[in-house]
Amino acid sequence: MNETQNTVSGLARRGGRLALQYNDFTLNAFVVKSEIVGGFKGGTGLAATTDKHILGASAGLKLLDKRVEFRTIFVTGEEDGSSFSLSTTSGTKKGDAVGLLLVTDFFQNRLRTEFETDFSRFDPDTSDEFGGKKDKAYRLKAGGSIDKYNYEAMYEYFGRDYAVIGNQMVQKDKQGLMVRAGANLGNHSLSLNLSRYNDNVTGDPLFPRIVNVQGNADYSFNGIQNLPMGINLQTGDQDSRREPAGTNPIELHTNSITGRIGYIMASFNINFQSAYSKMDDRTPANNDTTSITYTLSPSYNIPNFSVTPNFSLNQAKNTATGVDTDTYTMNLDIRTKFLRDKGSFDTGGSYNIVKTDDKKTDTRNIAANFRLGYIIKDRFMGFLTPTVALRGAYIKTTDRITHSSDRDALSIFLSLSTAIPFSF
């Protein structure tokens, strides 16, 4: 179920949904189990109670030739504190939320606006002596596209205690502004992004306020056939304010530049990328770091066969310690099919080297795997596709400084599997 990002968003559980539409009026209602379950465990999920269930409803109306849309959303229910490691709260969570959404589009997507305001009451643990807390969230967004140009601006606010039952993606205690713009001018394309967010929206004196400012500019050029290229610039500042006594301040400024170029020819393509980054720690710790990375990624793809290697080198330097760290990484992935697509062989692996110039770190890591499979029968009993496969995995770690850390492991499996299509 999806209504708005601040209320019901990406809620995938077992249950039922009813949707009605009459002209420009819509009505939706749903009830699902709050527990994430597989198979047919626990029944259908349909119930007229909030006990271990999540219920919701929304009503929408479009006006002025569908240029204005108004929607209201309500969700309530409870769920266990732990559900497939999505939460670690021990007690039962319970809450409800109401959302109001207004969308306008008077100029054929040249200027489209959204305003959403939401109110919640949420108790993260009903077993303790504390009751639920009320809070609010809202966002205002405007954007559109004009010929080859597009733009968007959004301001959003989430209270410290704002939460919605069944929505694990809500980031509470956050407020900020985001602006982006882009242009697609034939062989040239440009995008710009700028954002400024902070936490501690209530100004709690027991905690500092962390402010994050991010900027990004990306340029691509496709004027040379088979030779795409581009450059990316990023800047980011993370600062703390109103630090309580005994709290170390934060003042990190990071800048990076990345260049990329590729070559494409039929089934073969190769991409090269280089990135340089510097983090300036302006606190008394002065823990500055610089990093440069080179990456080469060729690939070859034809029907029933592909090979994709990858090579990268990262060189990092810590100014405070004066230690240089080099990290070499090599990856390889090979996939093929044969015997009229009944047979398949896949193998992949990585080799990683980490070394420091102070001779305190020198490790090698190898990880490899393979799978040789054969489809026994395309159709068995009308809908099964049984496959027998031999699978293997190998891991080896070598520490040239501390040899007692060396280890290796080999695993080989013979498996029989099948895919069973069904829906419910």
GUDO-603077 format. One record per residue (C-alpha): residue number from 1; residue in one letter; x, y negated, z negated. Coordinates in steps of 0.02 Angstrom, whole numbers, padded with zeros to 5 digits. Layout:
BEGIN
i, aa, px, py, pz
NUM, A, X, Y, Z .
...
% end
This chain:
BEGIN
i, aa, px, py, pz
1, M, 00000, 00000, 00000 .
2, N, 00059, -00175, 00046 .
3, E, -00026, -00337, 00000 .
4, T, 00106, -00469, -00042 .
5, Q, 00289, -00455, -00094 .
6, N, 00250, -00520, -00270 .
7, T, 00101, -00405, -00307 .
8, V, 00073, -00239, -00217 .
9, S, 00223, -00203, -00105 .
10, G, 00286, -00035, -00044 .
11, L, 00177, 00062, -00165 .
12, A, 00186, 00242, -00102 .
13, R, 00098, 00361, -00221 .
14, R, -00035, 00496, -00207 .
15, G, -00214, 00436, -00206 .
16, G, -00343, 00356, -00095 .
17, R, -00373, 00193, -00005 .
18, L, -00533, 00116, 00062 .
19, A, -00531, -00025, 00191 .
20, L, -00683, -00119, 00255 .
21, Q, -00690, -00256, 00386 .
22, Y, -00832, -00364, 00448 .
23, N, -00790, -00500, 00573 .
24, D, -00657, -00606, 00484 .
25, F, -00686, -00532, 00310 .
26, T, -00584, -00385, 00243 .
27, L, -00599, -00286, 00082 .
28, N, -00472, -00158, 00021 .
29, A, -00469, -00047, -00133 .
30, F, -00354, 00092, -00189 .
31, V, -00318, 00209, -00334 .
32, V, -00159, 00312, -00348 .
33, K, -00067, 00415, -00478 .
34, S, 00069, 00312, -00561 .
35, E, 00185, 00462, -00567 .
36, I, 00289, 00499, -00412 .
37, V, 00256, 00682, -00375 .
38, G, 00289, 00800, -00230 .
39, G, 00187, 00939, -00155 .
40, F, 00013, 00961, -00228 .
41, K, 00056, 00946, -00412 .
42, G, -00067, 00847, -00517 .
43, G, -00220, 00843, -00404 .
44, T, -00275, 00713, -00278 .
45, G, -00233, 00558, -00380 .
46, L, -00412, 00493, -00369 .
47, A, -00482, 00432, -00535 .
48, A, -00589, 00290, -00601 .
49, T, -00471, 00252, -00746 .
50, T, -00306, 00162, -00771 .
51, D, -00240, 00306, -00877 .
52, K, -00081, 00359, -00784 .
53, H, -00154, 00279, -00628 .
54, I, -00136, 00116, -00533 .
55, L, -00291, 00031, -00464 .
56, G, -00300, -00118, -00350 .
57, A, -00414, -00219, -00238 .
58, S, -00398, -00364, -00118 .
59, A, -00517, -00473, -00018 .
60, G, -00468, -00580, 00130 .
61, L, -00556, -00709, 00237 .
62, K, -00497, -00792, 00398 .
63, L, -00563, -00964, 00445 .
64, L, -00549, -01094, 00583 .
65, D, -00524, -00970, 00724 .
66, K, -00406, -00865, 00616 .
67, R, -00286, -01010, 00589 .
68, V, -00315, -01004, 00402 .
69, E, -00314, -00846, 00296 .
70, F, -00354, -00835, 00113 .
71, R, -00327, -00676, 00013 .
72, T, -00342, -00629, -00169 .
73, I, -00263, -00474, -00245 .
74, F, -00288, -00383, -00409 .
75, V, -00188, -00234, -00476 .
76, T, -00192, -00147, -00644 .
77, G, -00137, 00018, -00721 .
78, E, -00005, 00107, -00822 .
79, E, 00141, 00222, -00789 .
80, D, 00268, 00320, -00889 .
81, G, 00430, 00233, -00933 .
82, S, 00532, 00358, -00833 .
83, S, 00481, 00413, -00658 .
84, F, 00615, 00491, -00549 .
85, S, 00746, 00377, -00630 .
86, L, 00657, 00220, -00569 .
87, S, 00652, 00158, -00749 .
88, T, 00734, 00203, -00914 .
89, T, 00601, 00132, -01031 .
90, S, 00546, 00268, -01152 .
91, G, 00366, 00214, -01181 .
92, T, 00219, 00188, -01066 .
93, K, 00215, 00030, -00961 .
94, K, 00049, -00058, -00938 .
95, G, -00002, -00217, -00851 .
96, D, -00110, -00310, -00728 .
97, A, -00082, -00450, -00604 .
98, V, -00183, -00569, -00496 .
99, G, -00118, -00649, -00338 .
100, L, -00184, -00786, -00223 .
101, L, -00116, -00807, -00047 .
102, L, -00150, -00945, 00079 .
103, V, -00080, -00933, 00256 .
104, T, -00098, -01065, 00392 .
105, D, -00047, -01066, 00575 .
106, F, -00117, -01217, 00666 .
107, F, 00018, -01234, 00800 .
108, Q, 00035, -01060, 00876 .
109, N, 00182, -01004, 00768 .
110, R, 00273, -01170, 00785 .
111, L, 00232, -01207, 00604 .
112, R, 00169, -01066, 00496 .
113, T, 00151, -01089, 00308 .
114, E, 00123, -00970, 00162 .
115, F, 00083, -01014, -00016 .
116, E, 00068, -00878, -00148 .
117, T, 00039, -00895, -00333 .
118, D, 00030, -00747, -00452 .
119, F, -00007, -00715, -00635 .
120, S, 00039, -00559, -00733 .
121, R, 00019, -00483, -00904 .
122, F, 00142, -00342, -00933 .
123, D, 00194, -00231, -01079 .
124, P, 00353, -00132, -01042 .
125, D, 00328, -00016, -01191 .
126, T, 00157, 00009, -01270 .
127, S, 00231, 00116, -01409 .
128, D, 00320, -00029, -01495 .
129, E, 00247, -00167, -01603 .
130, F, 00260, -00300, -01469 .
131, G, 00116, -00334, -01354 .
132, G, 00115, -00382, -01172 .
133, K, 00176, -00551, -01110 .
134, K, 00098, -00666, -00983 .
135, D, 00197, -00753, -00848 .
136, K, 00183, -00819, -00670 .
137, A, 00269, -00822, -00501 .
138, Y, 00244, -00924, -00345 .
139, R, 00323, -00956, -00176 .
140, L, 00302, -01081, -00036 .
141, K, 00366, -01039, 00138 .
142, A, 00361, -01132, 00303 .
143, G, 00437, -01080, 00467 .
144, G, 00412, -01052, 00651 .
145, S, 00492, -01051, 00822 .
146, I, 00502, -01183, 00959 .
147, D, 00566, -01121, 01127 .
148, K, 00740, -01053, 01091 .
149, Y, 00748, -01114, 00912 .
150, N, 00681, -01042, 00749 .
151, Y, 00681, -01102, 00570 .
152, E, 00618, -01057, 00396 .
153, A, 00622, -01132, 00223 .
154, M, 00561, -01053, 00061 .
155, Y, 00554, -01098, -00122 .
156, E, 00512, -00961, -00248 .
157, Y, 00498, -00944, -00435 .
158, F, 00484, -00790, -00546 .
159, G, 00457, -00810, -00732 .
160, R, 00566, -00719, -00857 .
161, D, 00425, -00599, -00905 .
162, Y, 00338, -00584, -00736 .
163, A, 00314, -00401, -00685 .
164, V, 00190, -00299, -00585 .
165, I, 00145, -00118, -00620 .
166, G, 00207, -00007, -00478 .
167, N, 00317, -00141, -00400 .
168, Q, 00499, -00105, -00442 .
169, M, 00565, -00235, -00318 .
170, V, 00507, -00392, -00410 .
171, Q, 00660, -00490, -00468 .
172, K, 00600, -00585, -00620 .
173, D, 00688, -00731, -00704 .
174, K, 00740, -00811, -00538 .
175, Q, 00706, -00972, -00446 .
176, G, 00782, -01053, -00294 .
177, L, 00775, -01118, -00117 .
178, M, 00823, -01036, 00047 .
179, V, 00840, -01121, 00217 .
180, R, 00885, -01040, 00382 .
181, A, 00890, -01091, 00565 .
182, G, 00938, -01007, 00727 .
183, A, 00957, -01036, 00912 .
184, N, 00968, -00916, 01060 .
185, L, 01043, -01010, 01207 .
186, G, 01072, -00876, 01338 .
187, N, 01251, -00817, 01314 .
188, H, 01265, -00909, 01149 .
189, S, 01173, -00873, 00987 .
190, L, 01192, -00961, 00821 .
191, S, 01116, -00933, 00650 .
192, L, 01135, -01036, 00491 .
193, N, 01082, -00987, 00314 .
194, L, 01092, -01082, 00150 .
195, S, 01023, -01032, -00020 .
196, R, 01032, -01090, -00199 .
197, Y, 00963, -00981, -00342 .
198, N, 00980, -00975, -00529 .
199, D, 00921, -00867, -00674 .
200, N, 00868, -00915, -00852 .
201, V, 00721, -01012, -00782 .
202, T, 00654, -01050, -00957 .
203, G, 00816, -01130, -01015 .
204, D, 00843, -01007, -01159 .
205, P, 00988, -01078, -01264 .
206, L, 01048, -00902, -01307 .
207, F, 01101, -00871, -01127 .
208, P, 01197, -00969, -00995 .
209, R, 01115, -01016, -00831 .
210, I, 01203, -00935, -00683 .
211, V, 01189, -01032, -00520 .
212, N, 01227, -00947, -00353 .
213, V, 01249, -01049, -00194 .
214, Q, 01273, -00954, -00031 .
215, G, 01306, -01016, 00145 .
216, N, 01323, -00918, 00306 .
217, A, 01354, -00966, 00488 .
218, D, 01362, -00838, 00628 .
219, Y, 01403, -00868, 00812 .
220, S, 01396, -00739, 00953 .
221, F, 01452, -00754, 01134 .
222, N, 01397, -00632, 01270 .
223, G, 01454, -00727, 01424 .
224, I, 01585, -00598, 01473 .
225, Q, 01511, -00436, 01534 .
226, N, 01550, -00285, 01424 .
227, L, 01649, -00396, 01303 .
228, P, 01538, -00463, 01162 .
229, M, 01623, -00568, 01028 .
230, G, 01580, -00675, 00880 .
231, I, 01635, -00761, 00722 .
232, N, 01557, -00772, 00549 .
233, L, 01590, -00897, 00409 .
234, Q, 01531, -00871, 00230 .
235, T, 01547, -00973, 00073 .
236, G, 01483, -00936, -00101 .
237, D, 01491, -01021, -00270 .
238, Q, 01443, -00940, -00436 .
239, D, 01444, -01058, -00585 .
240, S, 01378, -01047, -00762 .
241, R, 01296, -01193, -00852 .
242, R, 01235, -01226, -01029 .
243, E, 01348, -01089, -01098 .
244, P, 01311, -01049, -01282 .
245, A, 01456, -01050, -01404 .
246, G, 01574, -00903, -01380 .
247, T, 01525, -00871, -01199 .
248, N, 01659, -00878, -01066 .
249, P, 01616, -00993, -00921 .
250, I, 01600, -00934, -00741 .
251, E, 01663, -01037, -00594 .
252, L, 01701, -00929, -00443 .
253, H, 01713, -01002, -00267 .
254, T, 01730, -00879, -00123 .
255, N, 01759, -00915, 00061 .
256, S, 01779, -00791, 00203 .
257, I, 01796, -00788, 00392 .
258, T, 01764, -00638, 00504 .
259, G, 01803, -00618, 00688 .
260, R, 01740, -00477, 00799 .
261, I, 01760, -00420, 00978 .
262, G, 01699, -00266, 01069 .
263, Y, 01716, -00176, 01234 .
264, I, 01575, -00074, 01311 .
265, M, 01595, 00041, 01461 .
266, A, 01462, 00173, 01498 .
267, S, 01472, 00303, 01358 .
268, F, 01625, 00229, 01277 .
269, N, 01634, 00075, 01167 .
270, I, 01761, 00005, 01047 .
271, N, 01744, -00132, 00917 .
272, F, 01878, -00226, 00822 .
273, Q, 01845, -00337, 00671 .
274, S, 01958, -00437, 00557 .
275, A, 01904, -00526, 00398 .
276, Y, 01994, -00642, 00278 .
277, S, 01923, -00685, 00107 .
278, K, 01984, -00790, -00039 .
279, M, 01906, -00802, -00212 .
280, D, 01956, -00955, -00314 .
281, D, 01931, -00929, -00501 .
282, R, 01925, -01105, -00574 .
283, T, 01909, -01046, -00754 .
284, P, 02060, -01038, -00872 .
285, A, 02080, -00853, -00825 .
286, N, 02132, -00909, -00649 .
287, N, 02098, -00734, -00581 .
288, D, 02114, -00781, -00397 .
289, T, 02111, -00645, -00263 .
290, T, 02139, -00642, -00076 .
291, S, 02092, -00503, 00044 .
292, I, 02114, -00466, 00229 .
293, T, 02034, -00319, 00318 .
294, Y, 02061, -00245, 00491 .
295, T, 01934, -00123, 00562 .
296, L, 01940, -00025, 00725 .
297, S, 01784, 00074, 00774 .
298, P, 01785, 00168, 00940 .
299, S, 01646, 00290, 00989 .
300, Y, 01601, 00405, 01133 .
301, N, 01423, 00466, 01164 .
302, I, 01355, 00581, 01298 .
303, P, 01205, 00699, 01294 .
304, N, 01234, 00835, 01165 .
305, F, 01402, 00767, 01110 .
306, S, 01466, 00617, 01012 .
307, V, 01627, 00573, 00923 .
308, T, 01644, 00420, 00810 .
309, P, 01810, 00383, 00725 .
310, N, 01841, 00231, 00615 .
311, F, 02003, 00155, 00550 .
312, S, 02021, 00014, 00424 .
313, L, 02157, -00070, 00321 .
314, N, 02122, -00184, 00173 .
315, Q, 02260, -00286, 00094 .
316, A, 02214, -00371, -00070 .
317, K, 02318, -00480, -00184 .
318, N, 02281, -00529, -00364 .
319, T, 02363, -00697, -00399 .
320, A, 02355, -00679, -00589 .
321, T, 02447, -00512, -00592 .
322, G, 02544, -00532, -00430 .
323, V, 02496, -00355, -00378 .
324, D, 02463, -00312, -00195 .
325, T, 02346, -00167, -00157 .
326, D, 02336, -00083, 00013 .
327, T, 02189, 00030, 00054 .
328, Y, 02191, 00137, 00212 .
329, T, 02031, 00223, 00265 .
330, M, 02003, 00342, 00411 .
331, N, 01836, 00421, 00454 .
332, L, 01784, 00544, 00589 .
333, D, 01612, 00608, 00639 .
334, I, 01583, 00736, 00778 .
335, R, 01412, 00804, 00831 .
336, T, 01371, 00925, 00971 .
337, K, 01232, 01039, 01033 .
338, F, 01245, 01194, 01143 .
339, L, 01151, 01351, 01196 .
340, R, 01008, 01246, 01266 .
341, D, 01000, 01143, 01108 .
342, K, 00976, 01295, 00997 .
343, G, 01152, 01286, 00928 .
344, S, 01231, 01137, 00843 .
345, F, 01398, 01096, 00763 .
346, D, 01427, 00941, 00656 .
347, T, 01585, 00896, 00563 .
348, G, 01643, 00741, 00474 .
349, G, 01775, 00682, 00355 .
350, S, 01869, 00540, 00277 .
351, Y, 02048, 00510, 00222 .
352, N, 02083, 00371, 00098 .
353, I, 02250, 00302, 00035 .
354, V, 02265, 00174, -00106 .
355, K, 02437, 00102, -00149 .
356, T, 02497, -00044, -00255 .
357, D, 02668, -00127, -00239 .
358, D, 02700, -00110, -00426 .
359, K, 02709, 00080, -00401 .
360, K, 02571, 00111, -00529 .
361, T, 02442, 00174, -00403 .
362, D, 02470, 00294, -00259 .
363, T, 02323, 00410, -00222 .
364, R, 02260, 00509, -00072 .
365, N, 02082, 00573, -00054 .
366, I, 02016, 00694, 00076 .
367, A, 01832, 00736, 00098 .
368, A, 01774, 00846, 00242 .
369, N, 01618, 00944, 00287 .
370, F, 01548, 01048, 00430 .
371, R, 01386, 01131, 00482 .
372, L, 01363, 01266, 00614 .
373, G, 01179, 01301, 00646 .
374, Y, 01070, 01404, 00760 .
375, I, 00882, 01392, 00786 .
376, I, 00820, 01572, 00772 .
377, K, 00652, 01537, 00851 .
378, D, 00571, 01378, 00918 .
379, R, 00400, 01428, 00855 .
380, F, 00368, 01558, 00721 .
381, M, 00191, 01586, 00658 .
382, G, 00139, 01442, 00768 .
383, F, 00224, 01299, 00674 .
384, L, 00387, 01355, 00590 .
385, T, 00561, 01324, 00663 .
386, P, 00681, 01434, 00562 .
387, T, 00867, 01390, 00570 .
388, V, 01016, 01484, 00502 .
389, A, 01171, 01382, 00463 .
390, L, 01345, 01398, 00392 .
391, R, 01395, 01244, 00292 .
392, G, 01558, 01198, 00209 .
393, A, 01634, 01056, 00111 .
394, Y, 01812, 01020, 00054 .
395, I, 01875, 00887, -00067 .
396, K, 02055, 00854, -00116 .
397, T, 02131, 00717, -00226 .
398, T, 02319, 00690, -00237 .
399, D, 02391, 00568, -00364 .
400, R, 02576, 00540, -00332 .
401, I, 02596, 00445, -00496 .
402, T, 02497, 00558, -00614 .
403, H, 02506, 00734, -00542 .
404, S, 02391, 00803, -00677 .
405, S, 02248, 00715, -00589 .
406, D, 02269, 00818, -00431 .
407, R, 02120, 00927, -00387 .
408, D, 02037, 01013, -00240 .
409, A, 01876, 01109, -00210 .
410, L, 01805, 01212, -00067 .
411, S, 01622, 01262, -00049 .
412, I, 01543, 01370, 00086 .
413, F, 01356, 01406, 00102 .
414, L, 01248, 01514, 00213 .
415, S, 01074, 01440, 00224 .
416, L, 00907, 01479, 00302 .
417, S, 00792, 01329, 00324 .
418, T, 00638, 01275, 00418 .
419, A, 00533, 01120, 00446 .
420, I, 00347, 01132, 00404 .
421, P, 00245, 00985, 00471 .
422, F, 00094, 00939, 00366 .
423, S, -00002, 00787, 00310 .
424, F, -00121, 00749, 00167 .
% end
